[in-house]
């Protein structure tokens, strides 16, 4: 908890598996290097990263920083909750089966992290209709909900092996949305923009969310990474569809690299979308300890120059509280008052 009263609910953390034996083929190292470089850039300026989390095992392209490996429940649990301000998090599967055999963040590993931290970490499943098939994906969704207590699903529709699919495809995608609703899932999430592989860039555009959001008004569609470089499309999409939410996953580490750019994005979002549909997501551990980004964001203000030039509103304390945790809690029906009361009643050692 930040400042003893700001509830922090991280929309997205991952139990990554960047190990050599998880690569599909030797050329997959090109995409892995891209992932490691993104993480290194996000961690720039973060001096709080404890050395115990940097157990270097593999040197990839000069990035001998300990992230080209398989993360463990113990490692990520310590990073998230030791000397940190995170209260709850969602472990999201990343099913990039065209690059990683078990996925960038394997389904089973995310489930194990959630099981190790009951009441603090929720499990977000992951499926892909092309791996293994459009029929098999529905059975897998049911398994992850019934056997693993998945609370949401994360979809990656852009692939490097000509297996990309559209999120508004009535034959491929719509059966998954219908299945989600039948299983009691009301939040579906999508990696958009922010290319982390050599998948065709146009497959990462958020425009294929539009028709789906219209056809499934009872579902919440969460678009991650502000769909960069498709920011304009992302804003216009969210401004017109109340069931489209935007996750600031990865982008809230921009202040360590380009703080003015981040304030431009945030000002535009507050002006045109509103703070009640924005979600904080750290992408930890690849981006390092979430605490520095959270603290920077809490102290951030929208400069008067930006307000004057663009009509941006000033960001309020309530805006920040909603983005950092209250919006996510509302989506997943977490009673924040009850959570905090239970947390206060536990011995300090049991909270760590």
Secondary structure, DSSP 8 states (H G I E B T S, - for coil): -BTTTB--EEEEE---B--GGGBSSTTHHHHHHHHHHHHHHHHTT-----GGG------STT--SS-SSB--HHHHHHHHHTT----EEEEE-B--TTTBSS-TB-HHHHHHHHHHTTTTEEEEEE-BTTBS-TTHHHHHHHHHHHHH---EEEE----SSS----TT-TTTTHHHHHHHHHTT--EEEEE-SS--SSS-GGGG-GGGGHHHHHH-TTSEEEEEGGGTT-HHHHHHHHHH-TTEEEE-TTGGGTHHHHHHHHHHHHHHHHHHT-GGGEE----BTTT--THHHHHHHHH----HHHHHHH------HHHHHIIIIIHHHHHTT--HHHHHHHHHHS-HHHH-
